[in-house]
Amino acid sequence: MIAGSEIANGAASSLTDRLSSSTRRASSARRVGSDSAAKVRSNVSS
């Protein structure tokens, strides 16, 4: 019983880690993309 709950907790925490790391990667990629888009826009206008 205890071993089973430990395994479930470990699986849940590893899943949460994976989700948070992928979310962080997506948000940083979005930030970089918007930065480069703003740069391109300013280059075009000038």
N, CA, C and O of each residue as an XYZ file, in Angstrom:
184
protein
N       0.840     -1.200      0.000
C       0.000      0.000      0.000
C       0.875      1.250      0.000
O       0.707      2.137     -0.837
N       1.810      1.312      0.945
C       2.680      2.484      1.042
C       3.550      2.589     -0.206
O       3.724      3.674     -0.760
N       4.103      1.443     -0.651
C       4.954      1.461     -1.834
C       4.164      1.942     -3.046
O       4.681      2.698     -3.868
N       2.926      1.510     -3.154
C       2.091      1.916     -4.276
C       1.862      3.419     -4.281
O       1.932      4.056     -5.333
N       1.587      3.993     -3.102
C       1.338      5.425     -3.041
C       2.627      6.200     -3.333
O       2.587      7.273     -3.933
N       3.763      5.655     -2.907
C       5.042      6.322     -3.195
C       5.286      6.350     -4.700
O       5.732      7.359     -5.247
N       4.989      5.228     -5.368
C       5.164      5.159     -6.823
C       4.221      6.160     -7.500
O       4.621      6.845     -8.442
N       2.977      6.249     -7.028
C       2.008      7.175     -7.610
C       2.488      8.611     -7.413
O       2.403      9.428     -8.330
N       2.994      8.919     -6.212
C       3.483     10.271     -5.949
C       4.674     10.586     -6.844
O       4.769     11.689     -7.381
N       5.574      9.636     -7.008
C       6.743      9.850     -7.858
C       6.337     10.091     -9.299
O       6.883     10.974     -9.961
N       5.380      9.309     -9.792
C       4.918      9.477    -11.170
C       4.262     10.844    -11.339
O       4.469     11.515    -12.350
N       3.473     11.255    -10.354
C       2.792     12.541    -10.436
C       3.801     13.679    -10.420
O       3.658     14.638    -11.179
N       4.827     13.591     -9.563
C       5.802     14.675     -9.474
C       6.648     14.749    -10.738
O       6.973     15.842    -11.202
N       7.009     13.589    -11.303
C       7.801     13.608    -12.532
C       6.970     14.170    -13.677
O       7.489     14.874    -14.543
N       5.681     13.857    -13.678
C       4.791     14.382    -14.714
C       4.669     15.897    -14.578
O       4.672     16.618    -15.576
N       4.563     16.378    -13.334
C       4.469     17.817    -13.096
C       5.754     18.504    -13.529
O       5.715     19.581    -14.125
N       6.902     17.880    -13.230
C       8.182     18.453    -13.645
C       8.235     18.562    -15.164
O       8.653     19.582    -15.712
N       7.809     17.502    -15.832
C       7.866     17.498    -17.291
C       6.958     18.604    -17.843
O       7.336     19.318    -18.772
N       5.758     18.741    -17.265
C       4.816     19.755    -17.740
C       5.377     21.155    -17.507
O       5.311     22.001    -18.398
N       5.927     21.409    -16.323
C       6.415     22.747    -16.012
C       7.612     23.102    -16.883
O       7.748     24.250    -17.306
N       8.488     22.125    -17.161
C       9.656     22.420    -17.987
C       9.236     22.699    -19.421
O       9.796     23.591    -20.056
N       8.267     21.963    -19.947
C       7.812     22.203    -21.320
C       7.076     23.536    -21.394
O       7.180     24.249    -22.391
N       6.331     23.873    -20.341
C       5.621     25.155    -20.322
C       6.618     26.300    -20.297
O       6.443     27.311    -20.978
N       7.681     26.127    -19.491
C       8.699     27.165    -19.392
C       9.364     27.348    -20.761
O       9.608     28.473    -21.199
N       9.654     26.222    -21.431
C      10.306     26.287    -22.740
C       9.390     27.020    -23.732
O       9.859     27.840    -24.521
N       8.085     26.722    -23.688
C       7.148     27.344    -24.621
C       7.056     28.844    -24.367
O       7.038     29.632    -25.313
N       6.999     29.247    -23.098
C       6.859     30.669    -22.801
C       8.125     31.427    -23.176
O       8.042     32.558    -23.656
N       9.301     30.826    -22.965
C      10.539     31.509    -23.338
C      10.646     31.602    -24.848
O      11.132     32.608    -25.366
N      10.205     30.580    -25.569
C      10.227     30.613    -27.029
C       9.290     31.693    -27.535
O       9.601     32.386    -28.504
N       8.143     31.842    -26.884
C       7.175     32.864    -27.291
C       7.785     34.251    -27.067
O       7.609     35.151    -27.887
N       8.510     34.419    -25.942
C       9.114     35.710    -25.626
C      10.168     36.048    -26.685
O      10.217     37.176    -27.177
N      11.004     35.075    -27.032
C      12.032     35.288    -28.048
C      11.377     35.604    -29.392
O      11.843     36.483    -30.117
N      10.311     34.899    -29.724
C       9.629     35.127    -30.994
C       9.049     36.527    -31.069
O       9.155     37.180    -32.107
N       8.435     37.004    -29.986
C       7.852     38.344    -30.010
C       8.948     39.395    -30.066
O       8.771     40.433    -30.703
N      10.080     39.147    -29.409
C      11.206     40.081    -29.460
C      11.709     40.222    -30.886
O      11.899     41.338    -31.369
N      11.925     39.102    -31.567
C      12.442     39.158    -32.934
C      11.401     39.773    -33.863
O      11.767     40.477    -34.804
N      10.116     39.527    -33.625
C       9.061     40.111    -34.450
C       9.058     41.629    -34.287
O       8.890     42.355    -35.266
N       9.239     42.109    -33.074
C       9.268     43.545    -32.828
C      10.479     44.164    -33.514
O      10.397     45.262    -34.064
N      11.610     43.449    -33.476
C      12.822     43.942    -34.135
C      12.598     44.073    -35.645
O      12.973     45.071    -36.260
N      11.973     43.033    -36.230
C      11.711     43.037    -37.675
C      10.780     44.194    -38.014
O      10.984     44.888    -39.010
N       9.759     44.401    -37.187
C       8.794     45.458    -37.444
C       9.484     46.830    -37.420
O       9.204     47.677    -38.268
N      10.390     47.051    -36.446
C      11.069     48.341    -36.362
C      12.018     48.523    -37.536
O      12.186     49.639    -38.027
N      12.643     47.437    -37.997
C      13.520     47.524    -39.159
C      12.729     47.894    -40.403
O      13.194     48.696    -41.213
N      11.563     47.334    -40.564
C      10.737     47.595    -41.744
C      10.271     49.053    -41.735
O      10.270     49.707    -42.778
N       9.879     49.562    -40.576
C       9.353     50.928    -40.516
C      10.459     51.960    -40.736
O      10.175     53.049    -41.236
N      11.704     51.657    -40.383
C      12.768     52.648    -40.495
C      13.400     52.714    -41.878
O      14.311     53.511    -42.104
